Amino acid sequence: MKRKIVFLDVDGTLIDYEAHCPDSAKEAVNKARRAGHKVYICTGCSKAEILERDLPELDGMIGGNGAYVEDDGEVVLHQGLSKEQTRAIVDWCRERGLGFYLESNAGMFCDDSMLKQGPDVMVQYALGKGADPAAAKTSSSHFLHQMIHLPYEEMDRDDVNKISFILSSFQDHADSAEDFPDLEANTWGGKGEHALFGDLGPAGITKKSAIEALLRHLQAEQADTISFGDAKIDLSMFELCGFNVAMGNGGPEIKGAADYVTADVNDDGLYKAFEHLGLFEPVKE
């Protein structure tokens, strides 16, 4: 089999919604890499958040929905927000009373509003992904404990990949897209008007554009790529990759766009798909 380059979304794909990576998923990644294939994560999370996760060894990562690309420890691409853009978004969130946090490779930085509003919203997020109430509360607490409180005066950082903010209504997302036309506006934590968060990042940065940059760096072919995802944000990966797998716990849009639908993340979905695709077979160039 020719070497494949595999891109894995993280939440709901490599790990479950309680931030647990199934042993079978770790085994799948390890076996595929030993066979000679390359495996990268492709996530909205920034590096600081990923370093807190119990993940298998990987060949690199795409973070911040494409703002950061790393291959074997080498930074291939890093395009974040300017200090001025970061300050403008911070002020916009504060004026609207929205909890927010700055996503940087150095950490996740927030003010008091996120610490107050975040616990309930993150519980809603975990419940919406199928966690039971006790697990949802634990997941919320773990996520917020990763936050670093930062004074307002120190929030004009120049190392921010993107900024996530709690939606008081879907109108906040619509307004963010209108008020920041030079930036990329997304939502997460639910579909459409049920989304819990909005986020703003550099224009033109997507998971798709980041994969293109990594393929150029690797001098690899698009036809040899496989992507795995569970949510609408992963559709940009599906637009580019040669073969696309949706998790069984994914939504209807991602399943409709997939070439193959595997089992749920907690039903050995990743392992079953890797096995189905022959990724445990040694590479023969």
C-alpha positions, 0 to 999 in steps of 0.5 A: 500500500502507498503511504497515506497522510491521515488527518484527524479532527480531535473532539468527537473523533480522536477523543470523546466529548469528555476529552478521553482518548479510547485505547483503541484509537491510540492503538490505531494511530500507533499501528498506522504510523508503525506501518509507515503512514503519517498521522496528523491532528487537524483541530480548532484547538491551539497547541496549548490545549492539545498538550493537555490532552492524553493523545498518542504520538503523532507526526504533527498537527494543524491547530486553530482551524488552520492558523498553525501547522507543525510537522515533526516539530517544525513550524510550517505555517503560523498566521494569527491575529495582529495585536490590533485585531485582538484588541478590537475583538476583546473590546467588542466582546466586552461591550456585548457582555460576552465571555471569551477566551484567546486561543494561543499556542502559549495558553488559553487566556480569559477574563472574569466574564468567561470564568462566570459564564463558561461553566454552564455553557461548557456543561451544555456543550458536553450534554449536547454531545451525549455526556451524562450530567456528572461527566458533563460537569467534570468535563466543563471543570477540566476545560475551564481549569486550563484557562489563564486569567489575564488582565484587560490591559494585557490582552493585546497579544500578538500570538493569538490564533483565534478568539472564541466567545459565548453566544448570547444569541445567534445574532452575536455570530451574525454581527461578528461576521458583519463587524469583522469582515476582514476575519473568518467567523465560525460557530461551534458547539451546535448547529445553526441557531443552537451554536454555543460559541462563535469564533473569529480568526485570520481571513482565508485560514481553514482546515483545508488551506492548512492541509494544502500548506502541509502537503506542499511542505511534504511534497505529497499528493492530495490523492493520498490523503484521508480525513476523519471528522464529526462536525460541520467545521470538518467539511473543509477537510472533506473538500480537499482530501482524497477519502473522507470518513465521518464518525458514527456520532457525527451530524447529518451534514458530515455523514452526507459528505463522507465516503465512509461512515464508521462507528462512534468514537467510543465504539472503536470507530477510529480503529474500525475505520483504520482497519477497513482502509488497510492502514495497518498494512506496511507501506510499499512505495 
